């Protein structure tokens, strides 16, 4: 009776986790969420069958459902979702899907029709090695070996990328560890090595870990109200314009590029060297105050004041603060139109709700129809960081991923340039409660 009660509680928890994950997968349409939803369904079927077996008695159909759900579907599709999330080559993901689907179909037929060794079962949880014949056991062992190797390989690859300061890998380390632990629990609970209560707890805990790990990998799409008056966003205070634009352009070396890497969302502003003083020119008028040319009323100070006033009147930002990003996308064949529609929506959202995004342009590459280049300039580092947190950018990153083969991100800082006068800080702020267009 204790085993039946544990199985019932584990089943209710697994059904709740599966329902939440399936709902999210149907909304976001991410392939790794779909694969992990199959894992959750398999665990729910196995726990339901265990509950029935502990309450009444195990028989051939109940035992087959337990093995099909927990020993085959759960580990194979858990590993498939992990590969889909981690692999950066479409060929690897394609091979993983091909193997998982074909192996599942073949193994399912054999697990359902192969005769059992014993004809009578009891309320005790049957052990596969004592119930199944050689071929089903071989298929189950193969599924477990492949799944464990895939989970360990993906976790190791993610840890290696994180050690090389890959931002996306660092963000995925905890979810990957949770899902890998869930795989270990699934394999342990279906090998017949644990007593019945421990096996039930292992499968129920695995369902919870899969759900929680999946939630940790998802971007936030809720249309929550953003506090656009927060000083950290850089929208409430106009950037300083204390030096002429021509003398404020300070070049910085390019930052290292990463492939398919999300830019950091909480990167601290980089220090900007102080601009050099403006040298005197022949056209400089005589000093207007005490102190001569180098004093507080000298020509250098007058030049600075006049240039700052002219820049403020023209609405030109302090170009020493301007930073940006170049993103090169290589698309899959036939996905160009879908990607361009997402890019157009992203550009429209930037025009309507990002006053401190100075340039946002999506370029097509001549003689390379599957390449797109995004060129973006922001008023300062705070505007760049605020841009990374916006819901419409998160949505674009998630919805464009099925169309993208590889991505290269290069962060830049403005050097020598010609920039037409841009709107000043009087641009309309984002209205409270604004919702980006989906």
KOLMARNU-211514 format. One line per 8 residues: number of its first residue (from 1); their letters; for each residue x, y, z of N, C-alpha, C. Coordinates in steps of 0.1 Angstrom, whole numbers. Layout:
residues N
NUM) A) X:Y:Z:X:Y:Z:X:Y:Z | ... .
This chain:
residues 438
1) XXXXXXXX) 8:-12:0:0:0:0:9:13:0 | 20:12:7:29:23:7:34:26:-7 | 38:16:-14:43:18:-28:32:24:-37 | 19:20:-35:9:25:-43:7:40:-40 | 7:44:-27:6:58:-23:17:66:-29 | 29:61:-28:41:69:-34:39:70:-49 | 35:60:-55:33:60:-70:22:70:-73 | 12:71:-66:1:80:-68:5:94:-67 .
9) XXXXXXXX) 13:97:-56:18:111:-55:28:115:-66 | 36:105:-69:46:108:-80:39:110:-93 | 28:103:-95:20:104:-108:14:118:-108 | 8:122:-97:2:136:-98:12:147:-100 | 23:145:-94:34:155:-96:39:155:-111 | 41:143:-116:45:142:-130:35:147:-140 | 22:145:-137:12:150:-146:11:165:-146 | 13:171:-134:13:186:-133:25:191:-141 .
17) XXXXXXXX) 37:185:-139:49:190:-146:47:188:-161 | 42:177:-165:40:174:-179:30:184:-186 | 19:187:-178:9:196:-184:15:210:-186 | 23:215:-176:29:228:-178:39:228:-189 | 47:218:-190:57:217:-201:51:216:-215 | 41:208:-216:34:206:-229:27:219:-233 | 21:226:-223:15:239:-226:26:249:-231 | 37:249:-225:48:259:-229:53:255:-243 .
25) XXXXXXXX) 55:242:-245:60:237:-258:50:241:-269 | 37:240:-267:27:243:-277:27:258:-280 | 31:266:-270:31:280:-272:44:285:-279 | 56:280:-274:68:285:-279:73:277:-292 | 68:265:-293:72:256:-305:87:254:-307 | 94:252:-295:108:249:-296:110:234:-296 | 118:229:-305:120:215:-307:125:207:-294 | 134:213:-286:138:206:-274:127:206:-264 .
33) XXXXXXXX) 118:215:-264:107:214:-254:97:203:-259 | 96:201:-272:87:191:-277:93:177:-273 | 106:176:-275:113:163:-271:111:160:-256 | 113:170:-248:112:168:-233:98:166:-229 | 88:171:-237:74:168:-234:71:153:-237 | 77:147:-247:76:133:-249:82:125:-237 | 93:130:-232:99:124:-220:89:124:-208 | 83:136:-206:73:137:-195:61:128:-197 .
41) XXXXXXXX) 56:127:-209:45:118:-212:49:103:-209 | 61:99:-213:65:86:-210:66:83:-195 | 71:93:-187:72:91:-173:58:90:-166 | 49:99:-171:35:98:-166:29:85:-168 | 30:79:-181:25:66:-184:31:55:-175 | 44:56:-173:50:46:-164:46:47:-150 | 44:59:-144:40:60:-131:25:56:-129 | 17:59:-139:3:55:-138:2:40:-138 .
49) XXXXXXXX) 10:33:-147:10:19:-147:15:13:-134 | 25:19:-128:30:14:-115:20:16:-105 | 12:27:-104:2:28:-95:-9:17:-96 | -13:15:-108:-22:4:-111:-17:-10:-106 | -4:-12:-110:2:-25:-106:3:-27:-91 | 7:-16:-84:8:-17:-69:-6:-19:-62 | -16:-13:-68:-30:-13:-62:-36:-27:-65 | -35:-32:-77:-42:-44:-81:-31:-55:-82 .
57) XXXXXXXX) -25:-56:-94:-15:-65:-96:-9:-63:-110 | 4:-64:-111:11:-63:-124:7:-74:-133 | 5:-71:-146:3:-80:-156:11:-76:-169 | 10:-84:-179:18:-81:-191:16:-67:-197 | 3:-63:-199:2:-49:-205:7:-38:-196 | 5:-39:-183:9:-29:-173:25:-29:-173 | 31:-40:-173:46:-41:-173:51:-35:-186 | 45:-38:-197:50:-33:-210:49:-17:-210 .
65) XXXXXXXX) 38:-12:-205:36:3:-204:47:9:-196 | 51:3:-184:61:8:-176:74:9:-183 | 78:-2:-190:91:-3:-197:91:6:-209 | 79:7:-216:79:16:-228:80:30:-224 | 73:35:-214:74:49:-210:86:53:-203 | 91:45:-193:102:50:-185:115:45:-190 | 116:32:-195:129:27:-199:132:30:-214 | 123:33:-222:126:36:-236:123:51:-240 .
73) XXXXXXXX) 111:55:-239:108:69:-243:115:80:-235 | 114:78:-222:120:89:-213:135:92:-216 | 143:82:-215:158:85:-217:161:89:-231 | 155:82:-241:159:86:-255:155:100:-259 | 143:104:-255:138:117:-259:144:128:-250 | 148:124:-238:155:134:-229:168:137:-235 | 175:127:-240:188:130:-246:186:137:-259 | 176:134:-267:173:142:-279:171:156:-277 .
81) XXXXXXXX) 163:160:-266:161:174:-263:174:181:-259 | 182:174:-252:195:179:-248:204:182:-260 | 204:173:-270:212:176:-282:206:187:-290 | 193:188:-291:186:199:-298:190:212:-292 | 191:212:-279:193:225:-272:208:229:-273 | 217:219:-273:231:223:-272:238:223:-285 | 235:214:-294:242:212:-307:241:225:-315 | 252:229:-321:253:242:-329:254:239:-344 .
89) XXXXXXXX) 253:226:-348:253:223:-362:240:216:-365 | 234:221:-375:221:215:-379:222:200:-383 | 234:196:-388:236:182:-392:235:173:-380 | 241:178:-369:241:170:-356:226:168:-351 | 219:179:-351:205:178:-347:197:170:-356 | 199:170:-369:191:162:-378:194:147:-375 | 207:143:-374:210:129:-371:204:125:-358 | 204:133:-348:198:130:-335:183:127:-336 .
97) XXXXXXXX) 176:135:-344:162:133:-346:159:120:-354 | 167:118:-364:166:106:-372:168:93:-364 | 178:93:-355:181:82:-347:170:80:-337 | 166:91:-330:156:89:-319:142:84:-325 | 138:90:-336:125:86:-341:125:71:-346 | 135:68:-354:136:54:-359:138:44:-348 | 147:47:-338:149:37:-327:137:36:-319 | 130:46:-316:117:46:-308:107:37:-315 .
105) XXXXXXXX) 105:39:-328:95:31:-335:98:16:-335 | 111:12:-338:115:-2:-338:114:-8:-325 | 119:-1:-315:119:-7:-301:105:-8:-295 | 97:2:-299:83:1:-293:76:-11:-298 | 77:-14:-311:70:-26:-316:75:-39:-309 | 89:-39:-307:94:-52:-301:90:-53:-286 | 91:-41:-279:87:-42:-265:72:-45:-263 | 64:-42:-272:50:-45:-271:46:-59:-275 .
113) XXXXXXXX) 53:-65:-284:49:-78:-289:58:-90:-285 | 70:-87:-280:79:-98:-276:73:-105:-264 | 73:-118:-264:67:-126:-253:75:-124:-240 | 69:-125:-229:75:-124:-216:80:-138:-211 | 90:-137:-203:95:-150:-197:86:-156:-188 | 79:-148:-180:69:-153:-170:55:-150:-174 | 46:-159:-170:32:-157:-173:24:-150:-162 | 29:-151:-150:22:-145:-138:31:-135:-131 .
121) XXXXXXXX) 25:-124:-128:32:-113:-121:24:-110:-108 | 31:-104:-99:24:-100:-86:24:-85:-84 | 21:-81:-72:21:-66:-69:35:-60:-67 | 45:-69:-67:59:-64:-67:63:-59:-80 | 71:-48:-80:76:-42:-93:85:-53:-100 | 81:-57:-112:89:-67:-119:103:-61:-123 | 113:-70:-124:126:-66:-129:127:-69:-143 | 131:-60:-152:132:-63:-166:140:-75:-169 .
129) XXXXXXXX) 152:-77:-162:160:-89:-166:154:-102:-163 | 144:-102:-154:137:-115:-151:124:-117:-158 | 120:-106:-166:107:-107:-173:108:-107:-188 | 117:-98:-193:119:-97:-207:129:-107:-213 | 128:-110:-225:138:-119:-232:150:-111:-236 | 159:-117:-244:172:-110:-247:170:-98:-256 | 162:-99:-266:161:-88:-276:156:-75:-270 | 144:-75:-262:140:-63:-256:150:-57:-246 .
137) XXXXXXXX) 157:-66:-239:167:-61:-229:178:-54:-237 | 182:-60:-248:193:-54:-256:189:-40:-261 | 176:-39:-265:172:-25:-270:171:-15:-258 | 167:-20:-247:166:-11:-235:180:-7:-231 | 189:-16:-231:203:-13:-227:209:-3:-237 | 206:-5:-250:212:4:-260:206:18:-259 | 193:19:-255:187:32:-253:194:39:-241 | 197:31:-231:203:37:-219:217:42:-221 .
145) XXXXXXXX) 225:33:-228:239:37:-231:239:49:-240 | 232:50:-251:232:61:-260:227:74:-252 | 217:73:-244:212:84:-237:222:90:-227 | 228:81:-219:238:85:-210:250:92:-217 | 255:86:-228:266:92:-235:262:105:-240 | 250:107:-246:246:120:-251:245:130:-240 | 239:126:-229:238:136:-218:251:140:-212 | 260:131:-210:273:134:-205:281:142:-215 .
153) XXXXXXXX) 280:139:-228:287:146:-238:282:161:-239 | 269:163:-239:264:176:-239:267:184:-227 | 267:178:-215:271:185:-203:285:189:-203 | 294:180:-208:308:183:-209:311:194:-219 | 304:193:-230:306:203:-241:302:217:-235 | 291:217:-228:286:230:-223:296:235:-212 | 301:227:-204:311:231:-194:324:236:-200 | 328:230:-211:340:235:-218:337:248:-224 .
161) XXXXXXXX) 326:250:-230:323:264:-236:322:274:-225 | 316:270:-214:315:280:-203:328:284:-197 | 338:274:-197:351:277:-193:359:287:-202 | 354:288:-215:359:297:-224:351:310:-225 | 343:312:-215:335:325:-213:325:326:-224 | 319:315:-228:307:316:-237:295:319:-229 | 289:330:-231:278:335:-223:266:326:-223 | 262:321:-235:251:312:-236:253:299:-228 .
169) XXXXXXXX) 265:294:-229:269:281:-222:268:284:-207 | 273:295:-202:273:298:-188:258:299:-183 | 249:304:-191:236:305:-187:229:292:-187 | 234:282:-195:227:269:-196:233:259:-187 | 243:262:-179:250:252:-171:241:246:-161 | 233:254:-154:224:249:-143:213:240:-150 | 206:245:-160:196:237:-166:201:224:-172 | 213:224:-178:219:212:-183:222:202:-172 .
177) XXXXXXXX) 227:207:-161:231:198:-150:218:192:-144 | 207:199:-143:194:194:-138:189:183:-147 | 189:186:-160:184:176:-170:193:163:-170 | 206:165:-169:215:153:-169:212:145:-156 | 210:152:-145:206:144:-133:193:137:-134 | 184:143:-141:171:136:-144:173:123:-152 | 182:124:-162:186:112:-170:191:101:-162 | 200:105:-152:206:95:-143:195:88:-135 .
185) XXXXXXXX) 186:96:-130:175:90:-122:166:81:-130 | 163:85:-142:154:77:-151:161:63:-153 | 174:63:-157:181:51:-160:182:42:-147 | 184:49:-136:186:41:-123:172:35:-119 | 161:42:-121:148:37:-117:142:27:-126 | 148:24:-138:142:14:-147:151:2:-149 | 163:2:-143:172:-9:-145:169:-21:-136 | 160:-19:-126:157:-30:-117:167:-31:-106 .
193) XXXXXXXX) 176:-21:-104:186:-21:-94:181:-15:-81 | 171:-7:-81:166:0:-69:153:-7:-64 | 151:-6:-51:138:-11:-46:126:-3:-51 | 114:-9:-50:103:-2:-57:100:12:-52 | 101:15:-39:98:29:-34:109:38:-40 | 122:34:-40:132:43:-45:131:45:-60 | 126:35:-68:124:36:-82:113:46:-85 | 102:45:-77:91:55:-79:96:69:-76 .
201) XXXXXXXX) 103:71:-65:107:84:-62:117:90:-73 | 126:81:-78:135:85:-88:128:90:-101 | 118:83:-105:110:87:-117:102:100:-115 | 96:101:-103:89:113:-100:98:125:-99 | 110:124:-93:120:135:-92:125:138:-106 | 127:128:-114:132:131:-128:122:140:-135 | 109:137:-134:99:145:-141:99:160:-136 | 101:161:-123:102:175:-117:115:182:-122 .
209) XXXXXXXX) 126:175:-123:139:181:-127:138:185:-142 | 132:177:-150:130:180:-165:122:193:-166 | 111:194:-159:103:206:-160:110:218:-155 | 117:217:-144:124:229:-139:135:233:-148 | 143:223:-153:154:226:-162:149:232:-174 | 138:228:-180:132:234:-192:128:248:-189 | 122:251:-178:118:265:-175:130:274:-174 | 141:269:-169:153:277:-167:160:280:-181 .
217) XXXXXXXX) 156:273:-191:162:276:-204:154:286:-213 | 142:289:-208:133:297:-216:135:312:-214 | 135:320:-225:135:334:-224:121:339:-218 | 121:351:-212:109:356:-207:101:364:-217 | 89:359:-220:81:365:-231:69:373:-225 | 67:373:-212:55:379:-206:56:394:-209 | 45:400:-211:44:415:-214:43:422:-201 | 53:420:-192:53:427:-180:57:442:-182 .
225) XXXXXXXX) 51:451:-173:54:465:-175:69:467:-171 | 76:474:-179:90:477:-176:91:491:-170 | 100:493:-161:103:506:-155:113:513:-163 | 108:521:-172:117:528:-181:123:541:-175 | 119:544:-163:125:555:-156:137:551:-147 | 140:538:-148:151:534:-140:164:540:-145 | 172:546:-136:185:552:-141:194:542:-148 | 193:529:-144:202:519:-150:200:518:-165 .
233) XXXXXXXX) 188:521:-170:185:519:-184:191:531:-192 | 194:542:-186:200:553:-194:190:561:-201 | 176:559:-198:166:567:-206:162:580:-198 | 165:581:-185:160:593:-178:170:604:-178 | 183:602:-181:192:612:-181:199:614:-194 | 199:626:-200:205:627:-213:220:625:-212 | 227:619:-222:241:617:-221:248:630:-222 | 260:630:-216:268:643:-215:273:647:-229 .
241) XXXXXXXX) 273:660:-232:278:665:-245:287:677:-241 | 299:673:-236:308:683:-231:319:686:-240 | 320:679:-251:331:681:-260:326:680:-275 | 334:686:-284:329:686:-298:329:671:-303 | 320:669:-312:318:655:-317:331:651:-324 | 337:660:-331:349:656:-339:360:652:-330 | 361:658:-318:372:655:-309:369:644:-299 | 356:639:-299:352:629:-289:352:615:-294 .
249) XXXXXXXX) 355:613:-307:355:600:-313:368:592:-308 | 366:583:-299:377:575:-293:375:561:-298 | 385:556:-305:384:542:-310:388:532:-299 | 382:521:-299:385:510:-290:387:497:-298 | 395:488:-294:397:476:-301:385:467:-301 | 383:460:-312:371:451:-313:372:441:-303 | 360:437:-297:359:427:-287:359:413:-295 | 363:402:-288:363:390:-295:349:385:-298 .
257) XXXXXXXX) 348:379:-310:335:375:-315:333:360:-310 | 320:357:-308:316:344:-305:306:339:-314 | 305:326:-317:295:320:-326:282:317:-319 | 271:322:-324:258:320:-318:258:322:-303 | 263:334:-299:264:337:-285:255:349:-282 | 247:347:-272:239:359:-268:247:369:-261 | 246:382:-264:253:392:-257:249:392:-242 | 259:396:-233:255:396:-219:245:406:-216 .
265) XXXXXXXX) 236:403:-206:225:412:-203:229:422:-192 | 239:418:-184:242:426:-172:256:431:-173 | 262:433:-185:276:437:-186:278:451:-180 | 287:453:-172:290:466:-166:295:475:-177 | 291:488:-176:296:497:-187:312:498:-187 | 317:498:-199:332:498:-200:336:513:-198 | 347:514:-191:352:528:-189:357:534:-203 | 354:547:-205:357:554:-217:368:564:-213 .
273) XXXXXXXX) 379:564:-221:390:573:-217:385:588:-219 | 390:596:-211:386:610:-212:391:616:-225 | 383:624:-232:387:630:-244:398:640:-242 | 408:641:-252:419:651:-250:414:665:-251 | 421:674:-245:416:688:-246:417:693:-261 | 409:702:-264:408:708:-277:420:717:-279 | 428:715:-290:440:724:-292:435:737:-297 | 442:748:-294:439:761:-299:440:762:-315 .
281) XXXXXXXX) 432:769:-321:432:771:-335:435:786:-339 | 439:789:-351:442:803:-354:430:811:-354 | 418:805:-355:406:813:-356:400:816:-342 | 407:811:-332:402:813:-318:402:827:-314 | 391:832:-309:390:846:-305:399:848:-292 | 402:861:-289:410:863:-277:402:859:-265 | 410:857:-254:405:853:-242:395:863:-237 | 383:858:-231:373:867:-226:374:869:-211 .
289) XXXXXXXX) 383:862:-205:383:863:-190:397:863:-185 | 399:863:-172:412:863:-167:418:849:-168 | 431:848:-168:438:836:-169:445:833:-182 | 442:841:-193:449:840:-205:444:827:-213 | 451:822:-223:447:811:-231:445:799:-223 | 452:796:-212:450:784:-205:441:786:-193 | 436:798:-190:427:800:-179:413:796:-181 | 405:798:-171:391:794:-172:383:802:-183 .
297) XXXXXXXX) 388:813:-187:381:821:-197:388:820:-210 | 399:811:-212:407:811:-224:400:805:-236 | 407:805:-247:400:800:-260:396:786:-259 | 404:777:-252:401:763:-252:387:761:-245 | 385:768:-234:373:766:-227:361:772:-235 | 363:783:-242:353:789:-251:349:779:-262 | 360:773:-268:357:763:-279:349:752:-274 | 352:747:-262:344:736:-256:330:739:-254 .
305) XXXXXXXX) 328:751:-249:314:755:-246:306:757:-259 | 313:764:-269:305:766:-281:302:753:-288 | 312:743:-289:310:731:-295:299:723:-288 | 299:723:-275:289:715:-267:275:721:-270 | 274:734:-271:261:741:-274:257:737:-288 | 266:737:-297:262:734:-311:258:719:-312 | 265:710:-305:261:696:-305:247:694:-299 | 245:701:-288:232:699:-281:221:705:-290 .
313) XXXXXXXX) 223:716:-297:213:721:-306:210:712:-317 | 220:705:-322:218:696:-334:213:683:-329 | 213:680:-316:208:667:-312:217:656:-314 | 230:659:-316:240:648:-318:245:642:-305 | 244:629:-304:249:623:-291:264:624:-290 | 269:622:-277:283:621:-275:288:609:-281 | 296:610:-292:300:599:-300:310:590:-293 | 317:595:-283:326:587:-276:319:576:-268 .
321) XXXXXXXX) 306:578:-266:298:568:-258:291:558:-267 | 291:561:-280:283:552:-289:289:538:-290 | 282:528:-288:287:514:-290:276:507:-298 | 280:495:-302:271:488:-311:274:473:-312 | 268:467:-322:269:453:-324:267:449:-339 | 275:441:-344:273:435:-358:270:420:-356 | 259:416:-362:255:402:-361:254:396:-375 | 261:385:-378:261:379:-391:253:366:-389 .
329) XXXXXXXX) 242:365:-396:234:353:-396:236:345:-409 | 238:332:-408:238:323:-420:226:315:-418 | 216:316:-428:203:310:-427:203:296:-434 | 193:288:-430:191:276:-437:184:279:-450 | 186:270:-460:180:272:-473:165:272:-472 | 159:282:-479:144:283:-479:138:290:-467 | 146:295:-457:141:302:-445:143:317:-446 | 147:322:-457:150:336:-458:138:345:-456 .
337) XXXXXXXX) 127:341:-462:115:350:-461:110:350:-446 | 109:338:-440:105:338:-426:114:346:-417 | 127:345:-419:136:353:-411:134:368:-413 | 133:372:-426:131:386:-429:118:392:-423 | 108:384:-422:96:389:-415:98:391:-401 | 106:382:-394:109:384:-380:118:397:-378 | 127:398:-388:136:410:-387:129:423:-389 | 119:423:-398:111:435:-400:103:438:-388 .
345) XXXXXXXX) 97:428:-381:90:431:-368:99:436:-358 | 111:431:-357:121:436:-347:125:450:-350 | 127:454:-363:131:467:-366:119:477:-363 | 107:473:-365:95:481:-362:94:483:-347 | 97:473:-339:96:475:-325:108:484:-320 | 119:483:-326:130:492:-323:127:507:-326 | 120:509:-338:117:523:-341:107:528:-331 | 97:520:-327:86:525:-319:89:526:-304 .
353) XXXXXXXX) 99:518:-299:100:517:-284:115:518:-279 | 124:522:-288:138:522:-284:144:536:-288 | 141:546:-280:146:560:-284:162:561:-284 | 169:552:-276:183:553:-276:190:543:-285 | 183:536:-294:189:528:-304:190:537:-316 | 202:541:-319:204:551:-330:203:545:-344 | 208:533:-346:208:527:-359:204:512:-357 | 194:507:-364:191:493:-364:188:490:-379 .
361) XXXXXXXX) 197:482:-385:195:479:-399:198:465:-402 | 189:458:-410:191:445:-414:195:445:-429 | 207:439:-432:213:440:-445:212:426:-452 | 209:425:-465:211:413:-473:224:414:-480 | 231:403:-481:244:402:-487:243:399:-502 | 249:407:-510:249:405:-524:256:391:-527 | 250:383:-536:256:370:-540:257:360:-529 | 250:363:-517:249:353:-506:235:354:-501 .
369) XXXXXXXX) 226:347:-507:211:349:-503:208:344:-490 | 216:335:-484:213:330:-471:220:337:-459 | 226:348:-462:233:356:-452:225:369:-449 | 224:373:-436:219:385:-432:228:392:-422 | 230:405:-422:238:412:-413:230:423:-406 | 230:422:-393:224:433:-385:235:442:-380 | 232:455:-383:241:466:-378:233:475:-368 | 239:476:-356:231:483:-346:241:493:-339 .
377) XXXXXXXX) 236:505:-336:244:514:-328:235:520:-317 | 240:521:-305:233:525:-293:240:538:-288 | 232:546:-281:237:559:-276:248:557:-266 | 247:546:-258:257:543:-248:256:529:-243 | 265:525:-234:264:511:-229:251:508:-221 | 246:518:-214:234:515:-207:222:513:-217 | 222:520:-228:211:517:-238:213:503:-244 | 226:499:-246:229:486:-252:224:475:-242 .
385) XXXXXXXX) 227:477:-229:223:467:-219:207:467:-218 | 201:478:-219:186:478:-218:180:472:-231 | 186:473:-242:181:467:-254:181:452:-253 | 191:446:-246:192:431:-245:181:426:-236 | 175:434:-228:165:429:-219:151:431:-224 | 149:437:-236:136:439:-241:129:427:-246 | 116:425:-243:108:413:-247:108:410:-262 | 108:421:-270:107:418:-284:120:412:-290 .
393) XXXXXXXX) 131:416:-283:144:410:-288:145:395:-283 | 141:392:-271:140:378:-266:132:370:-275 | 120:375:-279:111:368:-288:118:365:-302 | 124:375:-307:131:373:-320:142:363:-319 | 150:363:-308:160:353:-306:154:339:-306 | 143:337:-299:137:324:-298:131:319:-311 | 123:328:-318:116:324:-330:124:324:-342 | 136:330:-342:144:330:-354:154:318:-354 .
401) XXXXXXXX) 155:312:-342:165:301:-341:163:289:-351 | 150:285:-353:148:274:-363:153:277:-377 | 154:290:-380:158:294:-394:173:296:-396 | 181:296:-385:195:300:-385:204:288:-384 | 214:288:-393:224:277:-392:235:281:-382 | 241:293:-384:252:298:-375:250:313:-373 | 256:318:-363:255:332:-359:269:337:-355 | 273:348:-359:286:354:-354:283:368:-349 .
409) XXXXXXXX) 287:371:-336:284:383:-330:296:391:-327 | 297:404:-331:309:412:-329:304:425:-323 | 309:428:-311:306:440:-304:316:451:-308 | 311:463:-311:319:474:-316:317:486:-308 | 327:496:-310:326:509:-304:329:519:-316 | 321:530:-317:323:539:-328:336:546:-328 | 342:546:-340:355:553:-341:352:565:-350 | 361:568:-360:359:579:-369:347:577:-377 .
417) XXXXXXXX) 338:586:-379:326:584:-386:320:598:-390 | 311:597:-400:303:608:-403:288:604:-400 | 282:612:-391:268:608:-386:260:621:-388 | 249:620:-395:240:631:-396:233:634:-383 | 228:646:-381:222:650:-368:211:640:-365 | 211:635:-353:201:625:-348:191:632:-339 | 179:626:-337:170:632:-327:177:633:-313 | 174:643:-306:180:645:-293:173:637:-282 .
425) XXXXXXXX) 175:641:-270:169:633:-259:154:636:-257 | 149:645:-265:135:648:-264:126:638:-271 | 132:627:-276:124:617:-282:113:611:-272 | 102:607:-278:91:602:-269:96:590:-262 | 94:589:-249:97:577:-241:87:566:-244 | 91:554:-239:82:543:-241:70:545:-232 | 58:544:-237:47:546:-228:46:535:-218 | 41:537:-206:40:527:-196:30:516:-201 .
433) XXXXXX) 34:503:-199:25:492:-202:25:489:-217 | 35:495:-225:35:492:-239:38:478:-242 | 32:472:-252:34:458:-255:40:457:-269 | 52:451:-270:58:449:-283:50:440:-292 | 50:443:-305:42:435:-314:47:421:-315 | 39:411:-314:43:397:-315:45:393:-330 .
